[in-house]
Amino acid sequence: MKFYISYSNLTFMEYEPKPKFIERISNLLNNNEEDIKSFFETAKTQPKKAIRCNTLKITPEELINRLKKYNWEISQPISEHKEIIIINNILQPGELGKTKEHVLGYYYVQEITSMMPIIALNLTENDIFLDCCASPGSKTTQAAALMNNKGTIIANDISITRTAILSANLERQGITNTIMTRHNASELSAKLKKINMKFKKILVDAPCSGEGNIRLSPRTLLEWSEGLLKSLSKKQKRIASAMLELLEDNGEMIYSTCTHAPEENEEVVQYLLDNYNIEIMPVKLPIKSRPGITKWKNKTFNKDMIKCHRIYHHDNNMEGFFICKMKKI
């Protein structure tokens, strides 16, 4: 079972998933042979490219008319979100980033599943919103567009290199309601608690093992290990805990990852349930998802974990993701 990075029928590199990875995915899919086969066959394919229209600068209709001059076949897969656009052509590497429309900030190249956390958070123009792990800015810019550049966004990232990328993307997209900070989650939480600053909406799109992105980045299969999952789980618990300290009563927080590992998903949410006065909220997504799991190996999770969303690439022909929406009681 090998995976390939290829463009225009030219193969550059091949990867093979580790037996432990295959075993874990099989268990997550309840050892359903047809489901497992579909997962790994889809993993060998290249996904269609998705973009998000920046409605602060242009309407989806105007953008589509401009993009048609490139002879691109364009579709809008979600009727209630016209800003989400798929390019059905096979494109060359970097082609989407070379257009005049991209340079002008008329669209942002973003996977559709990556757009789901902000959609689930249901931001309004009056919100004070914290995006904890913000770079490169896909979700920050999406939030700013939904908020019509009103309200306030704090976009935080720990890396100076990544904040430089975030800054460039905010400028290109014409974002004016966002303040950038550079701290790790614990430092940020401590500084903001000193001035009694709380947030109504928070996003923790946590750094993760990236199991859901193996179509785009098959190299993930080389770096994958169960030890990595455990290490990341500890880090994710620290980040999410620090952010919950900043959530106001009745405030809402999204915890999301682009991985399938329960150690990085349900186990982190269970840790938060055990240590904070929160509840998991039901949320409707405009794409197919499966419920969170309540058991993994020797661990049992809260029954409300089924309100979480597991997104598998073979269900939507998109990338994999995990989303949990929680409310502070």
Secondary structure as the mmCIF struct_conf table of DSSP 4:
data_model
#
loop_
_struct_conf.conf_type_id
_struct_conf.id
_struct_conf.beg_label_comp_id
_struct_conf.beg_label_asym_id
_struct_conf.beg_label_seq_id
_struct_conf.end_label_comp_id
_struct_conf.end_label_asym_id
_struct_conf.end_label_seq_id
STRN STRN1 PHE A 3 TYR A 7
TURN_TY1_P TURN_TY1_P1 SER A 8 ASN A 9
STRN STRN2 LEU A 10 TYR A 15
HELX_RH_AL_P HELX_RH_AL_P1 PRO A 19 LEU A 28
TURN_TY1_P TURN_TY1_P2 LEU A 29 ASN A 31
HELX_RH_AL_P HELX_RH_AL_P2 GLU A 33 ALA A 43
TURN_TY1_P TURN_TY1_P3 LYS A 44 LYS A 44
BEND BEND1 THR A 45 THR A 45
HELX_LH_PP_P HELX_LH_PP_P1 GLN A 46 LYS A 48
STRN STRN3 LYS A 49 CYS A 53
TURN_TY1_P TURN_TY1_P4 THR A 55 LYS A 57
HELX_RH_AL_P HELX_RH_AL_P3 PRO A 60 LEU A 67
HELX_RH_3T_P HELX_RH_3T_P1 LYS A 68 TYR A 70
TURN_TY1_P TURN_TY1_P5 ASN A 71 ASN A 71
STRN STRN4 ILE A 74 SER A 75
TURN_TY1_P TURN_TY1_P6 SER A 79 GLU A 80
TURN_TY1_P TURN_TY1_P7 LYS A 82 GLU A 83
STRN STRN5 ILE A 84 ILE A 87
BEND BEND2 ASN A 89 ASN A 89
HELX_LH_PP_P HELX_LH_PP_P2 LEU A 91 GLN A 92
TURN_TY1_P TURN_TY1_P8 PRO A 93 GLY A 94
HELX_RH_3T_P HELX_RH_3T_P2 GLU A 95 LYS A 98
BEND BEND3 THR A 99 THR A 99
HELX_RH_AL_P HELX_RH_AL_P4 LYS A 100 VAL A 103
TURN_TY1_P TURN_TY1_P9 LEU A 104 GLY A 105
BEND BEND4 TYR A 106 TYR A 106
STRN STRN6 TYR A 107 VAL A 109
HELX_RH_AL_P HELX_RH_AL_P5 ILE A 112 LEU A 121
TURN_TY1_P TURN_TY1_P10 ASN A 122 ASN A 122
TURN_TY1_P TURN_TY1_P11 GLU A 125 ASN A 126
STRN STRN7 ILE A 128 ASP A 131
BEND BEND5 CYS A 132 CYS A 133
TURN_TY1_P TURN_TY1_P12 SER A 135 PRO A 136
HELX_RH_AL_P HELX_RH_AL_P6 SER A 138 LEU A 146
TURN_TY1_P TURN_TY1_P13 MET A 147 ASN A 149
BEND BEND6 GLY A 151 GLY A 151
STRN STRN8 THR A 152 ASN A 156
BEND BEND7 ILE A 158 ILE A 158
HELX_RH_AL_P HELX_RH_AL_P7 ILE A 160 ARG A 172
TURN_TY1_P TURN_TY1_P14 GLN A 173 GLY A 174
BEND BEND8 ASN A 177 ASN A 177
STRN STRN9 THR A 178 THR A 181
HELX_RH_AL_P HELX_RH_AL_P8 ALA A 185 LYS A 194
TURN_TY1_P TURN_TY1_P15 ILE A 195 ASN A 196
STRN STRN10 PHE A 199 ASP A 205
HELX_RH_3T_P HELX_RH_3T_P3 GLU A 211 ASN A 213
TURN_TY1_P TURN_TY1_P16 ILE A 214 LEU A 216
TURN_TY1_P TURN_TY1_P17 PRO A 218 ARG A 219
HELX_RH_AL_P HELX_RH_AL_P9 THR A 220 GLU A 223
HELX_RH_AL_P HELX_RH_AL_P10 GLU A 226 LEU A 244
TURN_TY1_P TURN_TY1_P18 GLU A 245 LEU A 246
STRN STRN11 LEU A 247 THR A 257
BEND BEND9 CYS A 258 CYS A 258
HELX_RH_3T_P HELX_RH_3T_P4 PRO A 262 GLU A 264
TURN_TY1_P TURN_TY1_P19 ASN A 265 ASN A 265
HELX_RH_AL_P HELX_RH_AL_P11 GLU A 266 ASN A 275
BEND BEND10 TYR A 276 ASN A 277
STRN STRN12 ILE A 278 MET A 281
HELX_LH_PP_P HELX_LH_PP_P3 PRO A 282 PRO A 282
BEND BEND11 PRO A 286 ILE A 287
STRN STRN13 ARG A 290 PRO A 291
HELX_LH_PP_P HELX_LH_PP_P4 GLY A 292 ILE A 293
BEND BEND12 THR A 294 THR A 294
STRN STRN14 LYS A 295 TRP A 296
TURN_TY1_P TURN_TY1_P20 LYS A 297 ASN A 298
STRN STRN15 LYS A 299 THR A 300
HELX_RH_3T_P HELX_RH_3T_P5 LYS A 303 LYS A 307
BEND BEND13 CYS A 308 CYS A 308
STRN STRN16 HIS A 309 ILE A 311
HELX_RH_AL_P HELX_RH_AL_P12 HIS A 313 ASN A 316
TURN_TY1_P TURN_TY1_P21 ASN A 317 ASN A 317
BEND BEND14 MET A 318 MET A 318
STRN STRN17 PHE A 321 LYS A 328
#
